[in-house]
Amino acid sequence: MRTEDGVTICVPSSVVREAEDDREATRKLGYVARAAAVFRADRLVVFPDREGERRRGGEYVRAVLGYAATPPELRKDLWGERDALRYVGVLPPLRVSWRTGSSPDGDESITQGLVTEVGPEGRVRVNSPLGEHPISLLVPSGMEVEQGERVTIRISSREPVRARITGKPEDGFQVVGADLSEALDGDELAVATSRHGEELSVSRLGDIVPDAREAGGYTVAFGAPERGLPEMLGLSPEDVRTAVSDGRRVEPDPGFDLWLNTIPAQGSGVVRTEEALFATLGSLTLTE
C-alpha cells in the first residue's frame, strides 16, 4: 500500500565516490535502496555530479539501484550480466511485497519490464521475461515513462508475443536519472539537506509536515561524501547559512523550498549519505 503523500529521493552520481572497491560501493547503495523501501519512496533520482565522481558514475549507481528495486525473480531476465552488478549478492533484501505473476482469472499473466529506450510515436523498448531481446510496446495514452523505469506488462500470448503495458508497478520505487532542477520541477515540498541549513526542531517539523501534505509529499536531495549540495551548486557554506538566516532563497536555486540540517546535534564530523537518508526521512515522514 502506498502512503497518501509521495516521497522522491535525490542522490548524486558521486554518492559512492569514497568507496574503495565495487563490493563496498554496492553495499553502500544497498543501504540507499533500503531507505527508499523503508520510507516508501516513489522515485529514486540519480542526478549528475560529474565533478565529484571518481571511478564510478551515474550509470553504475543507476544500475545497482535499479537492480535492487527490481523484484528478485525478474532481476536476471531484466538486467542480464553487467560489470556493475558483479557484487549484487551483498545487497540487503528490501522485503517489499512485490506484485508479479498471473492475474486472478488465469486468462492472462502479469509481469514487469524495464524500459531501455524511449522511442518516437509513443513506443518504448522494454526488457522483459518474454524473450531474449527487448520488445517494442506502445505506451498507454496519458502515461509517461523514462528510461530505466519499470512498467507492468499484461501478456495474452507468448508465441507469438502479444503483450501490452498497463501502467507502472504499485510496489517498490522507480530509479531514474535526471538533472536536479528537473527532479525538483513538481508540486512536492523540495528539501535540500545540509549541515549548513536551518536546524530542524520539533516545533519547525510541526510546520513542515502539514505543508508537505498540502503539497502532495516531499522531494528530498542529499549530497555525497565530503561533497555536499552547496559545493555541487557552487556555493560556500556561508552563502547557505546567510540566506537561510535572512529567510531568502539560496542562489543559485534549482528549485528548493527549504534547506534543512536534519541532524543538528551530530556527534561525528561526517554523516554518511545513507545515514542522512534514514535520519532525514525518519523525521520528515512522521504523521501529524
TAZIMO-V327525 format. One record per pair of residues at least 24 apart in sequence whose ideal C-beta (glycine too) atoms are under 7 Angstrom apart, sorted by the first residue. I is the first residue (numbers start at 1). J is the second residue. Records with the same first field share a line. If there is no record, write none. Layout:
I=J, J
//
This chain:
2=40, 170
3=40
5=212, 213, 216, 217
6=42, 188, 216, 217
7=39, 40, 41, 42, 217, 218, 285
8=41, 42, 43, 45, 183, 188, 219
9=36, 41, 44, 220, 277
10=45, 47, 180, 183, 219, 220, 221, 222
11=46, 222, 273
12=47, 49, 52, 223, 224, 232
13=46, 47, 48, 49, 50, 53, 57, 58, 61
14=49, 52, 53, 224, 227
15=61, 224, 273
16=56, 61
17=52, 53, 54, 224, 225, 227
18=225, 226
22=86, 87
23=87, 90
25=56
26=64, 87, 88, 90, 91
27=90
28=274
29=61, 64, 65
30=68, 90, 91, 92
31=274
32=65, 274, 277
33=65, 68, 69, 94
34=92, 94
35=274, 277, 278, 281
36=173
37=94, 96, 172, 173
39=281, 285
41=173
42=173, 174
43=173, 174, 176
44=173, 175
45=176, 178, 183
46=177
47=178, 179, 180, 183
48=179
49=224, 232
52=224, 227, 232
58=177
60=84
62=148, 175, 177
64=88
65=175
66=148, 175
68=94
69=172, 173, 175
70=150
71=98, 100, 112
73=100
74=100, 111, 112, 129
77=129
78=113, 114, 127
96=171, 172
97=171
98=171, 172
99=169, 170, 171
108=154, 155, 156
109=155
110=152, 154
111=153, 155
112=150, 151, 152, 153, 169
113=150, 151, 153
114=150
115=145, 146, 147, 148, 149, 151
116=147
117=147
118=145, 146, 147
126=151
128=153
130=155, 158, 161, 163
131=161
135=161
137=163, 164, 165
139=165
140=165
143=167
146=176
148=175, 176, 177
149=174, 176
150=174
180=221, 254
181=254, 255
183=219
184=219, 254, 255, 256
185=255
186=219
187=215, 216
188=215, 216, 217, 218, 219
189=215, 218, 257
190=219, 255, 256, 257
191=218, 220, 256, 257, 258, 260
192=221, 229, 256, 258, 259
193=220, 221, 222, 260, 262, 276, 280
194=223, 228, 229, 230, 240, 259, 261
195=261
196=230, 237, 240, 241, 261
197=240, 244, 259, 260, 261
198=244, 258, 259, 260, 261
199=261, 264
200=260, 261, 262, 264, 283
205=283, 286
209=286, 288
210=288
218=284
220=280, 281, 284
222=273, 276, 277
223=273
224=273
225=272, 273
//
